[in-house]
Amino acid sequence: MEPLADDWEERLADLWATIQDHTGGEFVAELETLLAQLPPGSATASFERAGAQDSTGHPDLAVPLYREALEAGLSGERRRRAVIQLASSLRNLGQAEESVTLLERERNRTSDALDDAVAAFLALALHDVGRHDEALSLSLSALAPHLPRYQRSLTDYARLIVERPAT
């Protein structure tokens, strides 16, 4: 982890919480002020820059920054977020096959609070590549644990969608 001022993460979170109050250029400029406090070549800085580009409508500019962050050794929750966000950007740019590959690999790599996000974005990518039954099954499987009732039924239906014989 890179050394940061005690309140750096809090100031970053505050900035992200107000993104809608800024133009894209203003947001990126304010973010760059915070990122200037990180060392050159910082994986965190590359990730945050990528997220800013993505969030201001420039997934094409975000993709190389996500890759840079991952190659620079981004770790922890930010690493997993970078994979999810990279895959989402790739899907938005018409590269759904690569998105599926990244998210399937990520799904098998680890398990944490972002599992449902991985599943949701993988379902979108699967849909885009024409794997509709898998996309629906995955979506229902991710949703089932959050329901107050019918978890077992929905989980069974999700399984049956992908196990039924092709017609």
Secondary structure, 3 states (H helix, E strand, C coil): CCCCCCCHHHHHHHHHHCHHHCCHHHHHHHHHHHHCCCCCCCHHHHHHHHHHHHHCCCHHHHHHHHHHHHHCCCCHHHHHHHHHHHHHHHHHCCCHHHHHHHHHHHHHHCCCCCHHHHHHHHHHHHHHCCCHHHHHHHHHHHHHHHCCCCHHHHHHHHHHHHHCCCC
